[in-house]
Amino acid sequence: MWLLMIEALVAFFLLAFIVWWTMYSGKTPPRPTRALPEPKPERQPDQAE
């Protein structure tokens, strides 16, 4: 009888460990990206020729 109780406890703790382990192994939150600098406006060629 004691052997069945120990086996049931081990199975319960194993199940709880598996659930706990998989609960926190999902996707990691994305890291914040740095803001890219705005591109400089291109110079317009001189119109006076």
C-alpha distance matrix in Angstrom:
0.0 3.8 5.4 5.3 6.5 8.9 10.0 10.8 12.7 14.5 15.5 16.8 18.7 20.1 21.3 22.8 24.5 26.0 27.3 28.8 30.3 32.0 33.2 35.6 36.7 39.3 43.0 44.6 47.3 50.8 52.9 56.0 59.0 62.3 65.2 67.6 71.2 73.6 75.9 79.5 82.0 84.2 87.8 90.3 93.3 96.6 98.5 101.9 103.5
3.8 0.0 3.8 5.4 5.1 6.2 8.5 9.8 10.6 12.3 14.1 15.3 16.6 18.2 19.9 21.0 22.4 24.3 25.8 26.8 28.3 30.3 31.5 33.6 34.8 37.6 41.3 42.6 45.3 48.8 50.7 53.9 56.9 60.1 63.1 65.5 69.1 71.6 73.9 77.5 80.1 82.3 85.9 88.5 91.4 94.7 96.8 100.1 101.7
5.4 3.8 0.0 3.8 5.4 5.2 6.1 8.6 9.9 10.5 12.2 14.2 15.4 16.3 18.2 19.9 20.9 22.4 24.3 25.6 26.6 28.5 30.1 32.2 33.1 35.8 39.6 41.0 43.9 47.3 49.2 52.6 55.4 58.6 61.7 64.0 67.6 70.1 72.3 75.8 78.5 80.5 84.1 86.7 89.6 92.9 95.0 98.4 99.8
5.3 5.4 3.8 0.0 3.8 5.5 5.0 6.1 8.6 9.8 10.4 12.1 14.2 15.1 16.3 18.2 19.8 20.9 22.5 24.1 25.4 27.0 28.4 30.8 31.7 34.2 38.0 39.7 42.5 45.9 48.1 51.3 54.2 57.5 60.4 62.8 66.4 68.7 71.0 74.6 77.1 79.2 82.8 85.3 88.2 91.5 93.5 96.9 98.4
6.5 5.1 5.4 3.8 0.0 3.8 5.4 5.1 6.2 8.6 9.8 10.5 12.3 14.1 15.3 16.4 18.2 19.9 21.1 22.4 24.1 25.9 26.9 29.2 30.6 33.1 36.8 38.3 40.9 44.4 46.5 49.6 52.7 55.9 58.8 61.3 64.9 67.2 69.6 73.2 75.7 78.0 81.5 84.1 87.1 90.4 92.3 95.7 97.4
8.9 6.2 5.2 5.5 3.8 0.0 3.8 5.4 5.1 6.1 8.6 9.8 10.6 12.1 14.1 15.3 16.3 18.2 19.9 20.9 22.2 24.3 25.6 27.6 28.7 31.6 35.2 36.5 39.3 42.7 44.6 47.9 50.8 54.0 57.0 59.4 63.0 65.5 67.8 71.3 74.0 76.2 79.7 82.4 85.3 88.6 90.7 94.0 95.6
10.0 8.5 6.1 5.0 5.4 3.8 0.0 3.8 5.5 5.1 6.1 8.6 10.0 10.4 12.2 14.2 15.2 16.4 18.3 19.8 20.8 22.5 24.2 26.4 27.2 29.8 33.6 35.2 38.1 41.4 43.5 46.8 49.6 52.9 55.9 58.2 61.8 64.2 66.4 70.0 72.6 74.6 78.2 80.8 83.7 87.0 89.0 92.4 93.9
10.8 9.8 8.6 6.1 5.1 5.4 3.8 0.0 3.8 5.5 5.1 6.1 8.7 9.8 10.5 12.2 14.1 15.3 16.5 18.2 19.8 21.2 22.4 25.0 26.1 28.5 32.2 33.9 36.6 40.0 42.3 45.5 48.4 51.7 54.6 57.0 60.6 62.9 65.2 68.8 71.3 73.4 77.0 79.5 82.5 85.8 87.7 91.2 92.7
12.7 10.6 9.9 8.6 6.2 5.1 5.5 3.8 0.0 3.8 5.4 5.0 6.1 8.4 9.8 10.5 12.1 14.2 15.3 16.3 18.0 20.0 20.9 23.1 24.5 27.2 30.9 32.2 34.8 38.3 40.3 43.5 46.5 49.7 52.6 55.1 58.7 61.1 63.5 67.1 69.7 71.9 75.5 78.1 81.1 84.3 86.4 89.7 91.4
14.5 12.3 10.5 9.8 8.6 6.1 5.1 5.5 3.8 0.0 3.8 5.4 5.2 6.0 8.5 9.8 10.4 12.2 14.2 15.2 16.1 18.3 19.8 21.7 22.7 25.5 29.2 30.5 33.4 36.8 38.7 42.0 44.9 48.1 51.2 53.5 57.1 59.6 61.8 65.4 68.0 70.1 73.7 76.3 79.3 82.5 84.6 88.0 89.5
15.5 14.1 12.2 10.4 9.8 8.6 6.1 5.1 5.4 3.8 0.0 3.8 5.5 5.0 6.1 8.6 9.8 10.5 12.3 14.2 15.2 16.6 18.2 20.6 21.4 23.9 27.6 29.3 32.2 35.6 37.8 41.1 43.9 47.2 50.2 52.4 56.1 58.4 60.6 64.2 66.7 68.8 72.4 74.9 77.8 81.1 83.1 86.5 88.0
16.8 15.3 14.2 12.1 10.5 9.8 8.6 6.1 5.0 5.4 3.8 0.0 3.8 5.4 5.1 6.1 8.6 9.9 10.6 12.2 14.1 15.6 16.4 19.0 20.4 22.7 26.4 28.0 30.6 34.1 36.3 39.4 42.4 45.8 48.6 51.0 54.6 56.9 59.3 62.9 65.4 67.6 71.2 73.7 76.7 80.0 81.9 85.3 87.0
18.7 16.6 15.4 14.2 12.3 10.6 10.0 8.7 6.1 5.2 5.5 3.8 0.0 3.8 5.4 5.0 6.0 8.5 9.8 10.3 11.9 14.2 15.1 17.1 18.5 21.3 24.9 26.1 28.8 32.3 34.2 37.4 40.4 43.6 46.6 49.0 52.6 55.1 57.4 61.0 63.6 65.8 69.4 72.0 75.0 78.2 80.3 83.7 85.3
20.1 18.2 16.3 15.1 14.1 12.1 10.4 9.8 8.4 6.0 5.0 5.4 3.8 0.0 3.8 5.4 5.1 6.2 8.6 9.8 10.4 12.3 14.1 16.1 16.8 19.6 23.3 24.7 27.7 31.0 33.1 36.4 39.2 42.5 45.5 47.8 51.4 53.8 56.0 59.6 62.2 64.3 67.8 70.4 73.3 76.7 78.7 82.1 83.6
21.3 19.9 18.2 16.3 15.3 14.1 12.2 10.5 9.8 8.5 6.1 5.1 5.4 3.8 0.0 3.8 5.4 5.2 6.2 8.6 9.9 10.8 12.2 14.9 15.7 18.0 21.8 23.6 26.3 29.7 32.1 35.3 38.1 41.5 44.3 46.6 50.3 52.5 54.8 58.4 60.8 63.0 66.6 69.0 72.0 75.3 77.3 80.7 82.3
22.8 21.0 19.9 18.2 16.4 15.3 14.2 12.2 10.5 9.8 8.6 6.1 5.0 5.4 3.8 0.0 3.8 5.5 5.2 6.1 8.5 10.1 10.5 12.9 14.6 17.0 20.6 22.0 24.5 28.0 30.2 33.3 36.4 39.7 42.5 45.0 48.6 50.9 53.3 56.8 59.4 61.6 65.2 67.7 70.8 74.0 76.0 79.4 81.1
24.5 22.4 20.9 19.8 18.2 16.3 15.2 14.1 12.1 10.4 9.8 8.6 6.0 5.1 5.4 3.8 0.0 3.8 5.5 5.1 5.9 8.6 9.8 11.4 12.6 15.5 19.1 20.2 23.0 26.4 28.4 31.7 34.6 37.8 40.8 43.2 46.8 49.2 51.5 55.1 57.7 59.9 63.5 66.1 69.1 72.3 74.4 77.8 79.4
26.0 24.3 22.4 20.9 19.9 18.2 16.4 15.3 14.2 12.2 10.5 9.9 8.5 6.2 5.2 5.5 3.8 0.0 3.8 5.5 5.1 6.2 8.4 10.5 10.8 13.5 17.2 18.9 21.9 25.1 27.4 30.8 33.5 36.8 39.7 41.9 45.6 47.9 50.1 53.7 56.2 58.2 61.9 64.4 67.3 70.6 72.6 76.0 77.6
27.3 25.8 24.3 22.5 21.1 19.9 18.3 16.5 15.3 14.2 12.3 10.6 9.8 8.6 6.2 5.2 5.5 3.8 0.0 3.8 5.5 5.4 6.0 9.0 10.2 12.1 15.9 17.7 20.2 23.7 26.2 29.3 32.1 35.6 38.3 40.6 44.3 46.5 48.8 52.4 54.8 57.0 60.6 63.1 66.1 69.4 71.3 74.7 76.4
28.8 26.8 25.6 24.1 22.4 20.9 19.8 18.2 16.3 15.2 14.2 12.2 10.3 9.8 8.6 6.1 5.1 5.5 3.8 0.0 3.8 5.6 5.2 6.9 9.1 11.5 15.0 16.0 18.5 22.1 24.2 27.3 30.3 33.6 36.4 38.9 42.5 44.9 47.3 50.8 53.4 55.7 59.3 61.9 65.0 68.1 70.2 73.5 75.2
30.3 28.3 26.6 25.4 24.1 22.2 20.8 19.8 18.0 16.1 15.2 14.1 11.9 10.4 9.9 8.5 5.9 5.1 5.5 3.8 0.0 3.8 5.6 6.0 6.6 9.9 13.3 14.4 17.4 20.7 22.7 26.1 28.8 32.1 35.1 37.4 41.0 43.5 45.7 49.2 51.9 54.0 57.6 60.2 63.2 66.4 68.6 71.9 73.5
32.0 30.3 28.5 27.0 25.9 24.3 22.5 21.2 20.0 18.3 16.6 15.6 14.2 12.3 10.8 10.1 8.6 6.2 5.4 5.6 3.8 0.0 3.8 5.5 5.2 7.3 11.0 13.0 16.0 19.1 21.6 25.0 27.6 31.1 33.8 36.0 39.7 41.9 44.0 47.7 50.1 52.2 55.8 58.3 61.3 64.6 66.6 70.0 71.5
33.2 31.5 30.1 28.4 26.9 25.6 24.2 22.4 20.9 19.8 18.2 16.4 15.1 14.1 12.2 10.5 9.8 8.4 6.0 5.2 5.6 3.8 0.0 3.8 5.8 6.9 10.4 12.0 14.3 17.8 20.4 23.4 26.3 29.7 32.4 34.8 38.4 40.6 43.0 46.6 49.0 51.3 54.9 57.3 60.4 63.6 65.6 69.0 70.7
35.6 33.6 32.2 30.8 29.2 27.6 26.4 25.0 23.1 21.7 20.6 19.0 17.1 16.1 14.9 12.9 11.4 10.5 9.0 6.9 6.0 5.5 3.8 0.0 3.8 5.7 8.6 9.2 11.7 15.2 17.3 20.5 23.4 26.8 29.6 32.0 35.6 38.0 40.4 43.9 46.5 48.8 52.4 55.0 58.1 61.2 63.3 66.6 68.4
36.7 34.8 33.1 31.7 30.6 28.7 27.2 26.1 24.5 22.7 21.4 20.4 18.5 16.8 15.7 14.6 12.6 10.8 10.2 9.1 6.6 5.2 5.8 3.8 0.0 3.8 6.8 8.2 11.5 14.4 16.7 20.2 22.7 26.1 29.0 31.1 34.8 37.1 39.2 42.8 45.4 47.5 51.1 53.7 56.6 59.9 62.0 65.3 66.9
39.3 37.6 35.8 34.2 33.1 31.6 29.8 28.5 27.2 25.5 23.9 22.7 21.3 19.6 18.0 17.0 15.5 13.5 12.1 11.5 9.9 7.3 6.9 5.7 3.8 0.0 3.8 6.4 9.3 12.1 15.0 18.3 20.7 24.3 26.9 28.9 32.6 34.7 36.8 40.5 42.9 45.0 48.6 51.0 54.1 57.3 59.3 62.7 64.3
43.0 41.3 39.6 38.0 36.8 35.2 33.6 32.2 30.9 29.2 27.6 26.4 24.9 23.3 21.8 20.6 19.1 17.2 15.9 15.0 13.3 11.0 10.4 8.6 6.8 3.8 0.0 3.8 6.4 8.6 11.7 14.9 17.1 20.7 23.3 25.2 28.9 31.0 33.1 36.7 39.1 41.2 44.8 47.3 50.3 53.6 55.5 58.9 60.5
44.6 42.6 41.0 39.7 38.3 36.5 35.2 33.9 32.2 30.5 29.3 28.0 26.1 24.7 23.6 22.0 20.2 18.9 17.7 16.0 14.4 13.0 12.0 9.2 8.2 6.4 3.8 0.0 3.8 6.3 8.7 12.1 14.6 18.1 20.9 23.1 26.7 29.1 31.3 34.9 37.5 39.7 43.3 45.9 49.0 52.1 54.3 57.6 59.3
47.3 45.3 43.9 42.5 40.9 39.3 38.1 36.6 34.8 33.4 32.2 30.6 28.8 27.7 26.3 24.5 23.0 21.9 20.2 18.5 17.4 16.0 14.3 11.7 11.5 9.3 6.4 3.8 0.0 3.8 6.4 9.2 12.1 15.5 18.1 20.6 24.2 26.4 28.9 32.4 35.0 37.4 40.9 43.5 46.7 49.8 51.8 55.1 57.0
50.8 48.8 47.3 45.9 44.4 42.7 41.4 40.0 38.3 36.8 35.6 34.1 32.3 31.0 29.7 28.0 26.4 25.1 23.7 22.1 20.7 19.1 17.8 15.2 14.4 12.1 8.6 6.3 3.8 0.0 3.8 6.4 8.6 12.3 14.7 17.0 20.7 22.9 25.2 28.8 31.4 33.7 37.2 39.9 43.0 46.1 48.2 51.5 53.3
52.9 50.7 49.2 48.1 46.5 44.6 43.5 42.3 40.3 38.7 37.8 36.3 34.2 33.1 32.1 30.2 28.4 27.4 26.2 24.2 22.7 21.6 20.4 17.3 16.7 15.0 11.7 8.7 6.4 3.8 0.0 3.8 6.2 9.5 12.5 14.9 18.4 21.0 23.5 26.9 29.8 32.2 35.6 38.4 41.5 44.5 46.9 50.0 51.8
56.0 53.9 52.6 51.3 49.6 47.9 46.8 45.5 43.5 42.0 41.1 39.4 37.4 36.4 35.3 33.3 31.7 30.8 29.3 27.3 26.1 25.0 23.4 20.5 20.2 18.3 14.9 12.1 9.2 6.4 3.8 0.0 3.8 6.6 9.2 12.1 15.4 17.9 20.8 24.0 26.9 29.5 32.8 35.7 38.9 41.8 44.1 47.2 49.2
59.0 56.9 55.4 54.2 52.7 50.8 49.6 48.4 46.5 44.9 43.9 42.4 40.4 39.2 38.1 36.4 34.6 33.5 32.1 30.3 28.8 27.6 26.3 23.4 22.7 20.7 17.1 14.6 12.1 8.6 6.2 3.8 0.0 3.8 6.4 8.7 12.2 14.8 17.3 20.7 23.5 26.1 29.4 32.3 35.4 38.4 40.7 43.8 45.7
62.3 60.1 58.6 57.5 55.9 54.0 52.9 51.7 49.7 48.1 47.2 45.8 43.6 42.5 41.5 39.7 37.8 36.8 35.6 33.6 32.1 31.1 29.7 26.8 26.1 24.3 20.7 18.1 15.5 12.3 9.5 6.6 3.8 0.0 3.8 6.2 9.2 12.2 14.9 18.0 21.1 23.7 26.8 29.9 33.0 35.8 38.3 41.3 43.3
65.2 63.1 61.7 60.4 58.8 57.0 55.9 54.6 52.6 51.2 50.2 48.6 46.6 45.5 44.3 42.5 40.8 39.7 38.3 36.4 35.1 33.8 32.4 29.6 29.0 26.9 23.3 20.9 18.1 14.7 12.5 9.2 6.4 3.8 0.0 3.8 6.4 8.9 12.0 15.0 17.9 20.8 23.9 26.8 30.1 32.8 35.2 38.2 40.3
67.6 65.5 64.0 62.8 61.3 59.4 58.2 57.0 55.1 53.5 52.4 51.0 49.0 47.8 46.6 45.0 43.2 41.9 40.6 38.9 37.4 36.0 34.8 32.0 31.1 28.9 25.2 23.1 20.6 17.0 14.9 12.1 8.7 6.2 3.8 0.0 3.8 6.4 8.8 12.0 15.0 17.6 20.8 23.8 26.9 29.8 32.2 35.2 37.2
71.2 69.1 67.6 66.4 64.9 63.0 61.8 60.6 58.7 57.1 56.1 54.6 52.6 51.4 50.3 48.6 46.8 45.6 44.3 42.5 41.0 39.7 38.4 35.6 34.8 32.6 28.9 26.7 24.2 20.7 18.4 15.4 12.2 9.2 6.4 3.8 0.0 3.8 6.3 8.9 12.1 14.9 17.8 21.0 24.1 26.7 29.4 32.2 34.3
73.6 71.6 70.1 68.7 67.2 65.5 64.2 62.9 61.1 59.6 58.4 56.9 55.1 53.8 52.5 50.9 49.2 47.9 46.5 44.9 43.5 41.9 40.6 38.0 37.1 34.7 31.0 29.1 26.4 22.9 21.0 17.9 14.8 12.2 8.9 6.4 3.8 0.0 3.8 6.4 9.0 12.1 15.2 18.0 21.4 24.0 26.3 29.3 31.5
75.9 73.9 72.3 71.0 69.6 67.8 66.4 65.2 63.5 61.8 60.6 59.3 57.4 56.0 54.8 53.3 51.5 50.1 48.8 47.3 45.7 44.0 43.0 40.4 39.2 36.8 33.1 31.3 28.9 25.2 23.5 20.8 17.3 14.9 12.0 8.8 6.3 3.8 0.0 3.8 6.4 8.8 12.1 15.0 18.2 21.0 23.5 26.5 28.4
79.5 77.5 75.8 74.6 73.2 71.3 70.0 68.8 67.1 65.4 64.2 62.9 61.0 59.6 58.4 56.8 55.1 53.7 52.4 50.8 49.2 47.7 46.6 43.9 42.8 40.5 36.7 34.9 32.4 28.8 26.9 24.0 20.7 18.0 15.0 12.0 8.9 6.4 3.8 0.0 3.8 6.3 9.0 12.2 15.3 17.9 20.6 23.3 25.4
82.0 80.1 78.5 77.1 75.7 74.0 72.6 71.3 69.7 68.0 66.7 65.4 63.6 62.2 60.8 59.4 57.7 56.2 54.8 53.4 51.9 50.1 49.0 46.5 45.4 42.9 39.1 37.5 35.0 31.4 29.8 26.9 23.5 21.1 17.9 15.0 12.1 9.0 6.4 3.8 0.0 3.8 6.4 9.0 12.4 15.0 17.3 20.3 22.5
84.2 82.3 80.5 79.2 78.0 76.2 74.6 73.4 71.9 70.1 68.8 67.6 65.8 64.3 63.0 61.6 59.9 58.2 57.0 55.7 54.0 52.2 51.3 48.8 47.5 45.0 41.2 39.7 37.4 33.7 32.2 29.5 26.1 23.7 20.8 17.6 14.9 12.1 8.8 6.3 3.8 0.0 3.8 6.4 9.4 12.4 14.9 17.9 19.7
87.8 85.9 84.1 82.8 81.5 79.7 78.2 77.0 75.5 73.7 72.4 71.2 69.4 67.8 66.6 65.2 63.5 61.9 60.6 59.3 57.6 55.8 54.9 52.4 51.1 48.6 44.8 43.3 40.9 37.2 35.6 32.8 29.4 26.8 23.9 20.8 17.8 15.2 12.1 9.0 6.4 3.8 0.0 3.8 6.4 9.0 11.8 14.6 16.4
90.3 88.5 86.7 85.3 84.1 82.4 80.8 79.5 78.1 76.3 74.9 73.7 72.0 70.4 69.0 67.7 66.1 64.4 63.1 61.9 60.2 58.3 57.3 55.0 53.7 51.0 47.3 45.9 43.5 39.9 38.4 35.7 32.3 29.9 26.8 23.8 21.0 18.0 15.0 12.2 9.0 6.4 3.8 0.0 3.8 6.4 8.5 11.7 13.6
93.3 91.4 89.6 88.2 87.1 85.3 83.7 82.5 81.1 79.3 77.8 76.7 75.0 73.3 72.0 70.8 69.1 67.3 66.1 65.0 63.2 61.3 60.4 58.1 56.6 54.1 50.3 49.0 46.7 43.0 41.5 38.9 35.4 33.0 30.1 26.9 24.1 21.4 18.2 15.3 12.4 9.4 6.4 3.8 0.0 3.8 6.3 9.1 10.3
96.6 94.7 92.9 91.5 90.4 88.6 87.0 85.8 84.3 82.5 81.1 80.0 78.2 76.7 75.3 74.0 72.3 70.6 69.4 68.1 66.4 64.6 63.6 61.2 59.9 57.3 53.6 52.1 49.8 46.1 44.5 41.8 38.4 35.8 32.8 29.8 26.7 24.0 21.0 17.9 15.0 12.4 9.0 6.4 3.8 0.0 3.8 5.6 7.6
98.5 96.8 95.0 93.5 92.3 90.7 89.0 87.7 86.4 84.6 83.1 81.9 80.3 78.7 77.3 76.0 74.4 72.6 71.3 70.2 68.6 66.6 65.6 63.3 62.0 59.3 55.5 54.3 51.8 48.2 46.9 44.1 40.7 38.3 35.2 32.2 29.4 26.3 23.5 20.6 17.3 14.9 11.8 8.5 6.3 3.8 0.0 3.8 6.2
101.9 100.1 98.4 96.9 95.7 94.0 92.4 91.2 89.7 88.0 86.5 85.3 83.7 82.1 80.7 79.4 77.8 76.0 74.7 73.5 71.9 70.0 69.0 66.6 65.3 62.7 58.9 57.6 55.1 51.5 50.0 47.2 43.8 41.3 38.2 35.2 32.2 29.3 26.5 23.3 20.3 17.9 14.6 11.7 9.1 5.6 3.8 0.0 3.8
103.5 101.7 99.8 98.4 97.4 95.6 93.9 92.7 91.4 89.5 88.0 87.0 85.3 83.6 82.3 81.1 79.4 77.6 76.4 75.2 73.5 71.5 70.7 68.4 66.9 64.3 60.5 59.3 57.0 53.3 51.8 49.2 45.7 43.3 40.3 37.2 34.3 31.5 28.4 25.4 22.5 19.7 16.4 13.6 10.3 7.6 6.2 3.8 0.0
